Amino acid sequence: MDVVERIPKPDLMQIAAVWASFAYHAAQRDQMLPRRPLPPEPPVEPKPAEAPKPAAEKPASRSRPGASSQVAARVRSAEASASRSSGVSLVHGR
């Protein structure tokens, strides 16, 4: 089996030395490492003009005063019912 737990220590030491040597020599090169050229990009086809979409209206819940307190109350209610049914709290420390 080739798993990390079963690799012999001398093999790990050799692998580490090879990687360290590669990293050092790659950093000390005068030129950059050679790379394969990128494949040519496919030609871009022009998209048909789309009709402009109307601006979306903001939801009413954001402009209502007290909306965040209503959401918080719903969350507390859901947490309470979940902890009653499973005996586990959904919030750490509660």
Backbone as numpy.savetxt, mean C-alpha at the origin, in Angstrom:
# Nx Ny Nz CAx CAy CAz Cx Cy Cz
14.84 -29.56 1.52 14.00 -28.37 1.52 14.88 -27.13 1.52
14.54 -26.19 0.70 15.27 -24.93 0.66 14.45 -23.86 1.35
14.53 -23.81 2.64 13.87 -22.76 3.40 14.93 -22.10 4.26
14.66 -20.88 4.68 15.66 -20.10 5.40 16.12 -20.80 6.67
15.22 -21.50 7.34 15.57 -22.15 8.60 16.56 -23.29 8.40
16.66 -23.83 7.19 17.49 -25.00 6.95 18.75 -24.71 6.14
19.06 -23.45 5.87 20.26 -23.13 5.11 21.46 -23.22 6.06
22.50 -23.97 5.67 23.68 -24.09 6.54 24.39 -22.75 6.70
24.99 -22.54 7.87 25.65 -21.27 8.18 26.77 -20.95 7.19
27.61 -21.91 6.77 28.66 -21.56 5.80 28.09 -21.06 4.47
26.95 -21.62 4.04 26.33 -21.15 2.80 25.84 -19.72 2.95
25.24 -19.39 4.10 24.79 -18.01 4.33 25.96 -17.04 4.33
27.05 -17.45 4.92 28.24 -16.59 4.95 28.77 -16.35 3.54
28.78 -17.37 2.70 29.25 -17.23 1.33 28.31 -16.33 0.54
27.01 -16.53 0.69 26.03 -15.69 -0.03 26.18 -14.23 0.38
26.36 -13.99 1.68 26.52 -12.62 2.16 27.77 -11.97 1.58
28.86 -12.74 1.48 30.09 -12.21 0.91 29.93 -11.89 -0.58
29.23 -12.73 -1.31 29.01 -12.50 -2.74 28.17 -11.24 -2.94
27.09 -11.11 -2.18 26.23 -9.92 -2.30 26.99 -8.65 -1.92
27.77 -8.72 -0.86 28.54 -7.54 -0.44 29.55 -7.15 -1.51
30.18 -8.14 -2.12 31.14 -7.87 -3.18 30.46 -7.23 -4.38
29.31 -7.78 -4.76 28.58 -7.20 -5.89 28.17 -5.76 -5.61
27.64 -5.50 -4.43 27.20 -4.15 -4.09 28.37 -3.17 -4.11
29.51 -3.59 -3.56 30.69 -2.72 -3.53 31.17 -2.42 -4.94
31.34 -3.46 -5.76 31.85 -3.25 -7.12 30.86 -2.48 -7.99
29.57 -2.68 -7.79 28.58 -1.92 -8.56 28.63 -0.44 -8.18
28.87 -0.16 -6.90 28.94 1.23 -6.46 30.22 1.91 -6.92
31.29 1.15 -7.13 32.58 1.72 -7.51 32.80 1.81 -9.02
31.84 1.35 -9.81 31.99 1.40 -11.27 32.04 2.83 -11.76
32.78 3.03 -12.87 32.82 4.36 -13.48 31.55 4.64 -14.27
31.00 3.60 -14.90 29.78 3.77 -15.67 28.62 3.11 -14.92
27.42 3.43 -15.38 26.25 2.77 -14.81 26.18 1.34 -15.33
25.48 0.50 -14.61 25.29 -0.88 -15.06 24.48 -0.88 -16.35
24.81 -1.73 -17.32 24.05 -1.77 -18.56 22.63 -2.28 -18.32
21.70 -1.75 -19.07 20.30 -2.17 -18.99 19.79 -2.52 -20.37
18.74 -3.35 -20.37 18.07 -3.61 -21.64 17.29 -2.36 -22.04
17.22 -2.08 -23.34 16.43 -0.91 -23.75 14.95 -1.15 -23.47
14.25 -0.08 -23.18 12.81 -0.18 -22.94 12.09 -0.53 -24.24
11.01 -1.29 -24.16 10.26 -1.60 -25.38 9.58 -0.33 -25.90
9.40 -0.25 -27.22 8.76 0.96 -27.77 7.31 1.05 -27.28
6.88 2.26 -27.00 5.51 2.47 -26.54 4.55 2.38 -27.73
3.38 1.80 -27.53 2.41 1.74 -28.63 1.90 3.14 -28.95
1.52 3.37 -30.19 1.02 4.71 -30.56 -0.26 5.01 -29.79
-0.38 6.26 -29.39 -1.54 6.70 -28.62 -2.62 7.15 -29.59
-3.81 6.55 -29.45 -4.93 6.96 -30.29 -5.69 8.09 -29.60
-6.07 9.10 -30.36 -6.82 10.20 -29.73 -8.19 9.71 -29.27
-8.57 10.14 -28.08 -9.87 9.76 -27.54 -10.94 10.71 -28.08
-12.15 10.17 -28.30 -13.21 11.08 -28.74 -13.55 12.06 -27.63
-13.94 13.24 -28.02 -14.26 14.27 -27.04 -15.51 13.86 -26.26
-15.42 13.96 -24.96 -16.55 13.62 -24.11 -17.24 14.90 -23.66
-18.53 14.80 -23.45 -19.28 15.94 -22.96 -18.87 16.21 -21.51
-18.73 17.47 -21.14 -18.33 17.76 -19.76 -19.41 17.30 -18.78
-18.94 16.73 -17.68 -19.88 16.25 -16.67 -20.25 17.40 -15.74
-21.51 17.43 -15.29 -21.89 18.50 -14.36 -21.17 18.30 -13.02
-20.88 19.40 -12.38 -20.20 19.33 -11.10 -21.11 18.66 -10.07
-20.53 17.76 -9.31 -21.32 17.05 -8.30 -21.60 17.98 -7.13
-22.81 17.90 -6.63 -23.17 18.72 -5.48 -22.62 18.08 -4.22
-22.30 18.91 -3.24 -21.80 18.38 -1.98 -22.95 17.73 -1.23
-22.66 16.64 -0.53 -23.73 16.00 0.24 -24.24 16.92 1.34
-25.52 16.82 1.61 -26.14 17.70 2.59 -25.63 17.44 3.99
-25.16 16.22 4.27 -24.75 15.88 5.63 -23.53 16.69 6.07
-22.73 17.16 5.12 -21.55 17.93 5.49 -21.92 19.35 5.91
-23.00 19.87 5.38 -23.35 21.24 5.71 -24.27 21.33 6.93
-24.82 20.18 7.36 -25.71 20.19 8.53 -24.91 20.29 9.81
-25.27 21.21 10.67 -24.58 21.25 11.96 -24.94 20.02 12.78
-23.97 19.45 13.45 -24.21 18.30 14.31 -24.18 16.97 13.59
-23.85 16.96 12.28 -23.83 15.71 11.54 -22.74 14.78 12.06
-21.59 15.35 12.43 -20.51 14.50 12.92 -20.87 13.87 14.26
-21.64 14.58 15.07 -22.03 13.98 16.35 -23.03 12.84 16.12
-23.85 12.96 15.07 -24.79 11.88 14.75 -24.03 10.63 14.31
-22.99 10.82 13.52 -22.18 9.69 13.06 -21.47 9.06 14.25
-20.93 9.88 15.12 -20.22 9.35 16.29 -21.18 8.55 17.17
-22.42 9.03 17.30 -23.41 8.30 18.10 -23.72 6.94 17.46
-23.82 6.90 16.14 -24.07 5.63 15.46 -22.92 4.65 15.65
-21.68 5.16 15.59 -20.51 4.32 15.78 -20.49 3.75 17.19
-20.76 4.62 18.18 -20.79 4.13 19.57 -21.87 3.08 19.75
-23.02 3.27 19.12 -24.10 2.31 19.22 -23.70 0.97 18.59
-23.05 1.02 17.44 -22.61 -0.22 16.77 -21.56 -0.93 17.61
-20.64 -0.17 18.21 -19.61 -0.78 19.06 -20.24 -1.45 20.27
-21.22 -0.78 20.87 -21.85 -1.34 22.06 -22.60 -2.63 21.73
-23.32 -2.63 20.62 -24.07 -3.84 20.27 -23.12 -4.98 19.88
-22.00 -4.66 19.24 -21.05 -5.69 18.86 -20.36 -6.27 20.09
-20.02 -5.42 21.06 -19.35 -5.92 22.24 -20.30 -6.74 23.11
-21.59 -6.38 23.10 -22.57 -7.16 23.86 -22.75 -8.54 23.26
-22.78 -8.62 21.92 -23.06 -9.90 21.28 -21.84 -10.82 21.28
-20.61 -10.25 21.16 -19.44 -11.11 21.09 -18.59 -11.09 22.34
-18.78 -10.09 23.18 -17.98 -9.97 24.39 -16.60 -9.38 24.10
-16.36 -8.91 22.88 -15.08 -8.34 22.50 -15.29 -6.88 22.12
-14.42 -6.01 22.61 -14.53 -4.60 22.28 -13.87 -4.33 20.94
-14.49 -3.48 20.12 -13.93 -3.13 18.82 -12.87 -2.04 18.94
-12.86 -1.32 20.05 -11.93 -0.23 20.24 -10.94 -0.63 21.32
-9.66 -0.44 21.06 -8.62 -0.82 22.00 -8.76 0.04 23.26
-8.72 -0.59 24.39 -8.74 0.13 25.65 -10.13 0.33 26.21
-11.16 -0.14 25.55 -12.51 0.04 26.07 -13.07 -1.27 26.51
